[in-house]
Amino acid sequence: MGRQRKAARVALVVLGTILAASVVALAFLLGIQGVALNIDLWQEQWERLGIDDETNMTRDDLLRAARALVSYFQGEIESPQITVVIDGRERPLYGWREILHLADVRELYCKGIFLRNKLYVIAPSLAGLAFALWWMTDSGRQLRPSSGRGRSPVNGREKAATVLDSLRDFVRFYLARVALLAGVAVLVLALLLAVPAVLDFSDWWTAFHRLSFSNDLWLLDPSKEWLVKMFPLEFFFAVTAVLWRRLVLGGLLLTLAGGLGARILMPANKPLRRPPRS
């Protein structure tokens, strides 16, 4: 029994680490998703940067282009290409390199959505498995085996109360630590990524593209390719700054949830029951 409890405690640590990493990944994926396809944010930055003048496009055409891109990335349409009026002449908005690069961007976005959806399942599953192991290591709360086919109402209520008490301690002691670890990790990673971006965003953005794409289709000519005119470096710097603010806020909320959540969830006079050491 002692070895089983030791193995369960080790497994709890491993599961907690993986669960915290899953929460960190979710925080980044949800943060990116929140700004990547935010048309209101795009319009705000386009207006600030005067993109309609830079592109010689009307704001209606810019908005149509934005909606087409969002629909394309979400898999609702087959191509982001639209026809616009530039300098009084109708023309396709994107050239072939831009179309191929946007296909690469959509593939990257879909991978992120796939991972996010998997984490929606993985994180609760890890928490459920961790609670089962927590119960195994908490000998004071282990239920006695049933001696017959039925149980009295009193025993049923006692069982429910015991499970509830163990669940409260699990949230208070285990999940609170996971949230604290995840929150600190989000803040540290956001800082580590933000420092080089602030020092030289151009180099940082180039490094991101080299890591994310296996070709050079992202190297566009702003004199003749409208995608880079619509989304210049200044645009991405501003959007990335919004992302970092959201990540910091999310990291702080997770940290506060881990540090203070236990005191809010449980009465102050209720002692904390931890799994006994073997």
Protein Blocks (a to p, Z undefined) as FASTA:
>chain_A
ZZmmmmmmmmmmmmmmmmmmmmmmmmmmmmmmmmmmmmklmmmmmmmnommmmnopafkl
mmmmmmmmmmmmnopafbfcdcddeehiacdfbdfklmmmmmmmmmmmmmmmmmmmmmmm
mmmmmmmmmmmmmmmmmmklpccddfbfbdcfklmmmmmmmmmmmmmmmmmmmmmmmmmm
mmmmmmmmmmmmmmmmmmommlmmmmmmmmmpcbfklmccfklpmklmmmgfklmmmmmm
mmmmmmmmmmmmmmmmmmmmmmmmpcfklccdddddZZ
